[in-house]
Amino acid sequence: MTYSKVNLELVTRQELGWRIYQAIERTGLPREEIAARLNVSLRTINYWQSGIKLPGLPKTVELAKLLNVSLDSLLLD
């Protein structure tokens, strides 16, 4: 079995924050509800949106499912 090399370009912190912000806006869910469902603070959601802090991969997967977006749409350029 052979594997081809894949070159993936990941987005910047600020771009990921912007994409999280946009996805949250599209859902119409209150940030407080998103925070509660993900078991994080509202401050954490705000940090993610601003790119100050980023969610780890498990939380990013949960967030994508909750917001009904693909991981690719959040993480890849």
Secondary structure, DSSP 8 states (H G I E B T S, - for coil): ---------B--HHHHHHHHHHHHHHH---HHHHHHHHT--HHHHHHHHHTSS---HHHHHHHHHHHT--HHHHHB-
